[in-house]
Amino acid sequence: MRRFIPILILLSACAETSPAPEDARLAPENAPVDLAFCEGEPFADSIGQPVSTIQAALPERSRVLGPDDLATQDYRIDRLNVFVNGTGIIQRLSCG
């Protein structure tokens, strides 16, 4: 009988648990982006517009990233990242 106890313990550890309540599954809201570090505040209202409307006015340390573009993973707080979709419409802005 004693040799079945470890097996029963292992089986109970693999048992299904009840699903989490619906409230627990909600993702936390994204924190607002502070674009002051990368001089991006003037462009905050440009989301949803073509990138060509602001491209000439972007700060020197900025980059426009499309959906299939490769980007370095170095973090620079003073760099403005402009994310666009395949048609060149601005989706979001971030510093880094």
Stockholm file with secondary structure:
# STOCKHOLM 1.0

chainA/1-96         MRRFIPILILLSACAETSPAPEDARLAPENAPVDLAFCEGEPFADSIGQPVSTIQAALPERSRVLGPDDLATQDYRIDRLNVFVNGTGIIQRLSCG
#=GR chainA/1-96 SS CGGGHHHHHHHHHTSCCCCCCGGGGSCCCCCCCCTTTTTCGGGGGGTTSBGGGTGGGSCSSEEEECTTCCCCCCCCTTCEEEEECTTSBEEEEEEC
#=GC SS_cons        CGGGHHHHHHHHHTSCCCCCCGGGGSCCCCCCCCTTTTTCGGGGGGTTSBGGGTGGGSCSSEEEECTTCCCCCCCCTTCEEEEECTTSBEEEEEEC
//
